[in-house]
Amino acid sequence: MDVLIDQLTNFNSLVGHLNYVLVILSVSMSSMRWLRIFAIASGVVGVFYYGLLVNDRISAGWEFIFAAVNAVQLAIVLLAGRRRATGDDEKFLVETVMPTIEPNLRARMLKLARWQTREPGDLLVEEGEATPDLVFIARGAASVERGGKIVGVCGPGDFLGEMSFLSGRPASATVRVANEVRCCIFDPAVLKAVSKKHPGIRQALEYSFNRNLVGKLERMNDANHAHAPDKPSAAPADEKAEPAPPILTGEEPTILTGEEPRPLPGS
C-alpha cells in the first residue's frame, strides 16, 4: 500500500505513468489524426521523463524517434486533407455520401471520382453487364429499365450499380439518361480496395447505399400506388340491390312466403 501511495504522489512516477496513459489513449482512437496527436504527446512526455528525470538517454532517444515519426505521419494526414470539394457537385457528393469521415479519407474519395456529363439516351448501366461502374448522380434524371420496360427513375443523390458493387453480380437493370446528367463514376475494383483498407470509407458507403435503397423503395411504392386502378366503391346503404333473376331449371319455381310450401296441383 505504501508503494502505491508513493507511486501516486511522486512526481517522477506520475510523469512515467502519464507516458503509458497517452500511449493507451492513442491506440484507442478511431480517428487517425487523434491517434497521431496522442502518440506525439506520449513521445514528448517520454523524452522529458527519460531524458531529464531518469537520465536514460537511450530511452529518451527512442521516445524522440517515436514522436518524430508520428509527427511526420500527422503532417501527411493533414496535407492529404487539404484537398477540398471545389464545385457544387463535389460538395453535394461530400454532403450526401461522406459528411462525417476524416478530411484525408474524403480527399482520397474525391481523387478517385471521375466526373462526367452525359446526354439523354446515353447508357449509364446496361442490364447483364458483368462489372458495372459505381455511379453517383449529382444532377439530372435517368430511367431504370428492365426487360425493355421502365420500372423506375433515378435522380440527384442516387447511386447506380451499388448492388453489383456489393454482391459482385451482373447489373439487374439498364439505366438510361432521361435528361442531361452530371454524375460521378468510381471504378468498382479500385474503390473496393480502398474501402477494405480504410474502414471509414467502407462505413460511409454502406450507410449511403442503405439510405439510397430505402429512398428507391419508397419511390417505387409511391409509383405503384399512383398507377393502381381505383377499387369500385360499395353501393350506398339506402339503395337496394335488384334481386337476381330466377335460375331456370325446367321445373316450376317454388315461391317462398314464410309458410309451409304447398304442393302444386296434380302432384
VEXVEXPA-111575 format. One record per residue: residue in three letters; residue number from 0; x, z, y of N, C-alpha, C in turn. Coordinates in steps of 0.1 Angstrom, whole numbers. Each point is the difference from the previous one (the first is absolute). Layout:
Ala|NUM|X|Z|Y|X|Z|Y|X|Z|Y .
...
***
This chain:
Met|0|8|0|-12|-8|0|12|9|0|13 .
Asp|1|10|8|-1|9|0|12|7|-13|2 .
Val|2|3|-7|-11|6|-13|2|-10|-10|6 .
Leu|3|-12|1|-4|-11|-9|6|-1|3|15 .
Ile|4|-1|13|4|-1|3|14|12|-5|8 .
Asp|5|12|2|-6|12|-5|6|0|-15|3 .
Gln|6|-5|-7|-10|-1|-15|1|-10|-4|11 .
Leu|7|-10|7|1|-11|-3|10|4|4|14 .
Thr|8|9|9|1|4|6|14|13|-5|4 .
Asn|9|8|-6|-8|14|-4|3|-1|-14|6 .
Phe|10|5|-2|12|-1|-13|7|6|-12|-8 .
Asn|11|12|3|-6|7|-11|-7|-8|-4|-12 .
Ser|12|-6|10|-7|-8|-4|-12|-13|-7|4 .
Leu|13|-6|4|11|-12|-7|5|3|-15|3 .
Val|14|11|-3|6|4|-14|3|2|-8|-13 .
Gly|15|6|7|-10|2|-7|-13|-13|-3|-7 .
His|16|-9|9|1|-13|-2|-6|-8|-11|8 .
Leu|17|1|0|13|-6|-10|8|4|-14|-4 .
Asn|18|13|-2|-4|5|-13|-4|-8|-5|-12 .
Tyr|19|-2|9|-10|-8|-4|-12|-15|-2|3 .
Val|20|-5|8|9|-14|-2|3|-3|-14|6 .
Leu|21|9|-4|9|-1|-13|6|2|-11|-10 .
Val|22|8|2|-10|2|-11|-10|-14|-1|-8 .
Ile|23|-6|12|-4|-12|0|-7|-11|-7|8 .
Leu|24|-1|3|13|-10|-7|9|2|-15|0 .
Ser|25|13|-4|1|3|-14|1|-6|-8|-12 .
Val|26|3|5|-12|-4|-7|-12|-15|1|-3 .
Ser|27|-7|9|7|-15|1|-1|-7|-9|9 .
Met|28|7|-7|9|-7|-8|10|-4|-14|-6 .
Ser|29|-12|-4|2|-4|-14|-5|4|-10|10 .
Ser|30|2|4|13|5|-9|10|15|-1|0 .
Met|31|5|-13|-1|15|-2|0|6|5|13 .
Arg|32|-7|-1|11|6|4|12|3|15|0 .
Trp|33|-11|8|-4|2|14|1|9|5|-11 .
Leu|34|1|-7|-11|10|3|-11|14|0|6 .
Arg|35|3|-11|7|13|-2|6|3|11|11 .
Ile|36|-10|3|8|1|10|11|4|14|-6 .
Phe|37|-8|4|-10|3|13|-6|14|0|-7 .
Ala|38|3|-11|-6|13|-1|-7|12|1|10 .
Ile|39|-2|-6|11|10|1|11|2|14|5 .
Ala|40|-12|6|2|0|14|4|7|9|-10 .
Ser|41|-2|-2|-13|6|8|-10|15|-3|0 .
Gly|42|5|-12|2|14|-3|1|7|7|12 .
Val|43|-7|0|11|6|6|12|1|15|-2 .
Val|44|-10|6|-6|0|15|-3|11|3|-10 .
Gly|45|2|-9|-10|10|1|-10|14|0|6 .
Val|46|2|-10|10|13|-1|7|3|13|7 .
Phe|47|-10|5|7|2|13|8|3|12|-10 .
Tyr|48|-8|0|-11|2|11|-9|14|0|-7 .
Tyr|49|3|-11|-6|13|-1|-8|12|-1|10 .
Gly|50|-2|-7|11|12|-2|9|3|12|8 .
Leu|51|-10|8|5|2|10|10|-2|14|-6 .
Leu|52|-9|2|-9|-4|13|-5|8|3|-13 .
Val|53|1|-9|-9|7|2|-13|14|-5|0 .
Asn|54|4|-9|9|13|-6|2|4|-8|-13 .
Asp|55|-10|-7|-5|2|-9|-11|0|-15|5 .
Arg|56|11|-5|3|1|-13|7|-4|-11|-9 .
Ile|57|3|1|-13|-4|-11|-10|-15|-1|0 .
Ser|58|-7|11|-2|-15|0|-1|-6|-5|13 .
Ala|59|7|5|11|-5|-5|14|1|-15|1 .
Gly|60|11|-6|-6|2|-14|1|-11|-7|-8 .
Trp|61|-3|5|-12|-11|-7|-7|-13|1|7 .
Glu|62|-3|11|6|-12|2|8|0|-10|12 .
Phe|63|11|-2|6|1|-10|11|-3|-14|-5 .
Ile|64|6|-4|-12|-3|-13|-5|-15|-1|-4 .
Phe|65|-6|10|-5|-14|0|-4|-8|-3|13 .
Ala|66|3|8|10|-8|-2|13|2|-14|6 .
Ala|67|12|-5|-1|3|-13|6|-7|-12|-8 .
Val|68|0|1|-13|-7|-10|-8|-15|0|3 .
Asn|69|-6|11|1|-14|1|4|-3|-5|14 .
Ala|70|10|3|9|-2|-5|14|0|-15|0 .
Val|71|9|-6|-7|0|-15|-1|-13|-5|-6 .
Gln|72|-5|6|-11|-12|-5|-6|-12|2|10 .
Leu|73|0|11|7|-11|2|10|0|-11|11 .
Ala|74|12|-4|4|2|-10|10|-6|-13|-5 .
Ile|75|3|-3|-13|-5|-13|-6|-16|1|-1 .
Val|76|-5|11|-3|-15|1|-1|-6|-2|14 .
Leu|77|6|6|10|-5|-1|14|1|-14|5 .
Leu|78|11|-7|-3|2|-14|5|-9|-9|-7 .
Ala|79|-3|2|-13|-9|-8|-7|-14|1|5 .
Gly|80|-4|12|5|-13|3|6|-2|-6|13 .
Arg|81|10|-6|6|-1|-6|14|-8|-13|-1 .
Arg|82|-1|-6|-12|-8|-13|-1|-15|3|3 .
Arg|83|-5|-4|11|-13|3|4|-9|-12|-2 .
Ala|84|-13|3|-1|-10|-11|0|-1|-6|14 .
Thr|85|2|-13|1|1|-6|13|-14|-6|5 .
Gly|86|-7|-6|-9|-13|-7|4|-12|8|-5 .
Asp|87|-12|-4|5|-12|6|-4|-3|0|-15 .
Asp|88|4|-12|-6|-2|-1|-15|8|10|-8 .
Glu|89|13|1|4|9|10|-6|-5|14|2 .
Lys|90|-5|3|12|-5|14|3|-12|2|-9 .
Phe|91|-9|-10|-1|-12|2|-9|4|3|-14 .
Leu|92|11|-8|-5|4|3|-14|5|14|-1 .
Val|93|8|5|10|6|14|-1|-12|10|0 .
Glu|94|-9|-2|9|-11|10|2|-9|0|-13 .
Thr|95|-2|-12|-6|-9|-1|-12|7|5|-13 .
Val|96|12|-4|-2|7|2|-13|9|11|0 .
Met|97|8|2|10|11|10|0|0|9|12 .
Pro|98|-11|6|4|1|9|12|8|12|-1 .
Thr|99|2|5|-12|6|14|-2|14|-1|-6 .
Ile|100|5|-12|-5|13|0|-6|11|1|10 .
Glu|101|12|3|-4|11|2|8|4|-13|7 .
Pro|102|5|1|13|4|-12|7|9|-10|-7 .
Asn|103|10|6|-8|9|-9|-7|-6|-8|-11 .
Leu|104|-10|6|-7|-8|-7|-10|-9|-10|6 .
Arg|105|-6|4|11|-9|-9|8|8|-13|4 .
Ala|106|12|2|5|9|-11|4|3|-9|-12 .
Arg|107|2|6|-11|4|-8|-12|-12|-8|-4 .
Met|108|-12|5|0|-12|-8|-3|-2|-11|10 .
Leu|109|2|2|13|-1|-10|10|10|-11|-3 .
Lys|110|12|4|-4|10|-10|-3|-4|-9|-12 .
Leu|111|-7|5|-9|-4|-8|-12|-12|-9|3 .
Ala|112|-7|3|11|-12|-8|2|3|-14|6 .
Arg|113|-7|-10|-5|1|-14|5|-14|-3|6 .
Trp|114|0|-2|13|-12|-3|7|-3|-15|1 .
Gln|115|-12|-4|-3|-4|-14|0|-14|-1|7 .
Thr|116|-2|-12|6|-13|-4|5|-6|-11|-9 .
Arg|117|-11|2|-6|-6|-9|-10|-13|-6|6 .
Glu|118|-2|-13|-3|-11|-7|6|-12|0|-10 .
Pro|119|-12|-3|5|-12|-1|-9|2|-10|-12 .
Gly|120|-4|5|-11|2|-8|-12|12|3|-8 .
Asp|121|10|6|6|13|4|-7|-3|10|-11 .
Leu|122|7|0|-11|-2|10|-11|11|11|2 .
Leu|123|-5|12|0|8|12|1|4|5|-14 .
Val|124|-10|-1|-9|1|4|-14|-8|-10|-8 .
Glu|125|6|-4|-11|-8|-9|-9|-3|7|-13 .
Glu|126|-12|-2|-5|-5|6|-12|9|-4|-12 .
Gly|127|4|10|-8|9|-3|-11|15|-1|3 .
Glu|128|3|2|13|14|0|4|7|12|-7 .
Ala|129|12|-3|-6|6|11|-8|5|11|9 .
Thr|130|7|-2|10|6|10|9|-3|-3|14 .
Pro|131|-12|2|5|-4|-3|14|7|10|9 .
Asp|132|3|-5|12|6|8|11|-10|11|4 .
Leu|133|5|11|5|-8|10|6|-2|-3|14 .
Val|134|-12|-2|4|-4|-5|14|-8|11|7 .
Phe|135|4|2|13|-8|9|8|-5|-8|12 .
Ile|136|-13|0|2|-6|-7|11|-1|8|12 .
Ala|137|6|-5|11|0|7|13|-11|-5|9 .
Arg|138|-2|-14|-1|-11|-6|8|-6|-11|-8 .
Gly|139|-13|-3|3|-7|-11|-6|-8|4|-12 .
Ala|140|-5|-10|-8|-8|3|-11|3|-10|-11 .
Ala|141|-3|4|-13|2|-9|-11|-11|3|-10 .
Ser|142|-4|-10|-8|-10|1|-10|6|2|-13 .
Val|143|-7|8|-9|5|3|-13|-9|-8|-10 .
Glu|144|6|-9|-8|-7|-9|-9|3|3|-14 .
Arg|145|-10|0|-9|3|1|-14|-9|-10|-7 .
Gly|146|7|-8|-8|-7|-11|-7|-7|-10|10 .
Gly|147|6|-2|11|-5|-9|10|-11|5|9 .
Lys|148|-4|13|-2|-11|6|8|6|11|9 .
Ile|149|-5|1|12|5|10|9|-7|14|-4 .
Val|150|9|9|-2|-5|14|-5|3|11|10 .
Gly|151|7|-4|11|4|11|9|7|-6|12 .
Val|152|3|9|10|7|-4|12|10|11|3 .
Cys|153|12|-4|5|11|9|4|3|-2|14 .
Gly|154|4|11|7|3|-1|14|11|9|4 .
Pro|155|2|3|13|11|9|4|1|13|-7 .
Gly|156|12|4|-4|2|12|-7|-1|-1|-15 .
Asp|157|-4|-12|-6|-1|-1|-14|13|-5|-6 .
Phe|158|2|4|-13|11|-5|-8|-5|-10|-10 .
Leu|159|8|-10|-3|-3|-10|-10|11|0|-10 .
Gly|160|-4|0|-13|10|0|-11|4|14|-4 .
Glu|161|-7|10|5|5|14|-3|-2|4|-14 .
Met|162|-11|-5|-7|-3|3|-14|11|-6|-9 .
Ser|163|4|-13|4|11|-6|-8|13|8|2 .
Phe|164|2|4|13|12|8|3|1|13|-9 .
Leu|165|-11|6|-2|-1|13|-7|1|-2|-15 .
Ser|166|-8|-10|-5|-2|-2|-14|10|-10|-6 .
Gly|167|5|-9|8|8|-11|-6|-8|-11|-6 .
Arg|168|-13|0|2|-9|-11|-6|-1|-11|10 .
Pro|169|-4|-12|-5|-3|-11|9|-11|3|10 .
Ala|170|0|-8|11|-11|2|10|-13|-4|-6 .
Ser|171|-10|9|3|-13|-2|-6|-10|-8|9 .
Ala|172|5|-4|12|-9|-8|9|9|-8|10 .
Thr|173|-6|-10|6|6|-8|10|-4|5|14 .
Val|174|10|1|9|-3|4|13|4|-12|9 .
Arg|175|-10|-5|8|2|-11|9|-3|4|14 .
Val|176|8|-5|9|-1|3|14|-13|-6|6 .
Ala|177|-8|9|6|-13|-5|6|2|-4|14 .
Asn|178|7|9|8|4|-4|13|14|5|2 .
Glu|179|7|-4|10|15|2|2|3|14|-3 .
Val|180|10|2|-9|4|13|-5|15|2|4 .
Arg|181|2|12|5|14|5|2|2|11|-10 .
Cys|182|10|-3|-9|2|9|-12|14|3|-2 .
Cys|183|2|11|-7|14|5|-3|1|-1|-16 .
Ile|184|11|-7|-4|2|-2|-14|12|7|-5 .
Phe|185|-2|7|-12|11|7|-6|3|-6|-14 .
Asp|186|13|-1|-3|4|-5|-13|-3|12|-10 .
Pro|187|-8|-2|-10|-4|12|-9|12|6|-7 .
Ala|188|9|-8|-5|12|5|-7|8|9|9 .
Val|189|3|-5|12|9|8|9|-7|12|4 .
Leu|190|-13|-1|3|-8|12|5|-1|11|-11 .
Lys|191|-1|-5|-13|-1|10|-11|13|7|-1 .
Ala|192|12|-7|1|13|7|-1|2|10|11 .
Val|193|-5|-4|12|2|10|12|-9|12|-2 .
Ser|194|-12|-3|-5|-10|12|-1|4|9|-11 .
Lys|195|7|-5|-11|5|9|-10|12|8|5 .
Lys|196|8|-5|9|11|7|6|-4|10|10 .
His|197|-11|-3|7|-5|9|11|-14|4|-3 .
Pro|198|-2|12|-5|-14|5|-3|-9|0|12 .
Gly|199|5|2|12|-8|0|12|-7|-14|2 .
Ile|200|7|-11|-2|-6|-13|1|-11|-2|-11 .
Arg|201|4|4|-13|-10|-1|-11|-13|8|3 .
Gln|202|1|12|5|-12|8|3|-8|-7|11 .
Ala|203|7|-5|11|-7|-7|10|-8|-12|-5 .
Leu|204|6|-8|-8|-6|-12|-6|-12|4|-8 .
Glu|205|2|10|-9|-11|4|-9|-12|5|8 .
Tyr|206|2|8|11|-11|5|8|-7|-12|7 .
Ser|207|8|-9|5|-6|-12|7|-8|-8|-10 .
Phe|208|5|-2|-12|-7|-8|-10|-14|7|-4 .
Asn|209|1|13|-2|-13|7|-3|-10|-1|11 .
Arg|210|5|2|13|-9|-1|11|-6|-14|1 .
Asn|211|9|-10|-2|-5|-14|1|-10|-4|-11 .
Leu|212|2|5|-12|-9|-2|-11|-14|6|3 .
Val|213|0|12|5|-13|6|4|-7|-9|10 .
Gly|214|7|-5|10|-6|-8|10|-6|-13|-5 .
Lys|215|8|-6|-9|-5|-13|-7|-13|3|-8 .
Leu|216|0|11|-7|-12|3|-9|-12|3|9 .
Glu|217|2|7|11|-11|2|9|-5|-13|6 .
Arg|218|8|-9|4|-4|-13|6|-7|-8|-11 .
Met|219|5|1|-12|-7|-8|-11|-14|6|-3 .
Asn|220|-1|13|0|-13|6|-2|-10|-4|11 .
Asp|221|5|1|13|-8|-4|11|-5|-14|-1 .
Ala|222|9|-9|-4|-4|-14|-2|-10|-2|-11 .
Asn|223|2|7|-11|-10|-1|-11|-14|5|4 .
His|224|0|11|8|-13|5|5|-7|-10|10 .
Ala|225|9|-6|8|-6|-10|10|-6|-12|-7 .
His|226|6|-5|-11|-5|-12|-7|-10|3|-11 .
Ala|227|-3|13|-3|-9|3|-11|-14|-3|5 .
Pro|228|-9|-6|-9|-14|-3|3|-8|12|3 .
Asp|229|-9|-1|9|-9|12|3|-9|2|-12 .
Lys|230|-2|13|-3|-9|4|-10|-14|-2|4 .
Pro|231|-10|-5|-8|-14|-1|4|-6|13|3 .
Ser|232|-6|1|11|-6|13|4|-13|3|-8 .
Ala|233|-3|12|-2|-12|4|-8|-12|-2|8 .
Ala|234|-11|-3|-6|-13|-3|7|-4|13|6 .
Pro|235|-7|-1|12|-5|13|6|-10|7|-9 .
Ala|236|0|13|2|-8|9|-8|-15|-3|1 .
Asp|237|-4|-5|13|-15|-2|2|-4|-13|-6 .
Glu|238|9|-9|-4|-4|-13|-5|-1|2|-16 .
Lys|239|-12|-5|-5|-2|1|-14|5|-13|-7 .
Ala|240|7|2|-11|5|-11|-7|-12|-7|-7 .
Glu|241|1|-13|0|-11|-7|-7|1|2|-15 .
Pro|242|-11|1|-7|0|2|-14|6|-12|-8 .
Ala|243|7|3|-10|6|-11|-8|-11|-8|-7 .
Pro|244|0|-13|-1|-10|-7|-7|-1|4|-15 .
Pro|245|-11|-1|-6|-1|4|-14|8|-9|-9 .
Ile|246|5|5|-11|7|-7|-9|-10|-6|-11 .
Leu|247|-1|-13|-1|-9|-6|-9|6|-1|-14 .
Thr|248|-6|5|-9|5|0|-14|-10|-7|-9 .
Gly|249|-11|-6|5|-9|-6|-9|-12|9|-4 .
Glu|250|0|13|4|-10|9|-3|-7|4|13 .
Glu|251|-12|6|-2|-8|5|12|7|12|5 .
Pro|252|2|0|13|7|12|6|-9|12|-1 .
Thr|253|5|11|-2|-7|13|1|2|6|13 .
Ile|254|-12|4|7|0|5|13|1|15|-1 .
Leu|255|10|6|7|2|15|-1|-8|6|12 .
Thr|256|-10|9|-3|-8|6|10|1|15|0 .
Gly|257|8|5|-8|1|15|-2|-9|5|-10 .
Glu|258|-9|-9|-7|-9|4|-10|6|-5|-13 .
Glu|259|-7|4|-11|4|-4|-13|-3|-15|-1 .
Pro|260|9|-8|-5|-3|-14|-1|-11|-3|-9 .
Arg|261|-9|-9|4|-12|-4|-8|4|-12|-8 .
Pro|262|-6|-1|-12|3|-12|-8|-8|-12|6 .
Leu|263|6|-11|0|-6|-12|5|-11|-5|-9 .
Pro|264|-10|-7|5|-11|-5|-9|6|-9|-11 .
Gly|265|-7|2|-11|4|-8|-11|12|5|-8 .
Ser|266|5|12|4|11|6|-7|-5|10|-10 .
***
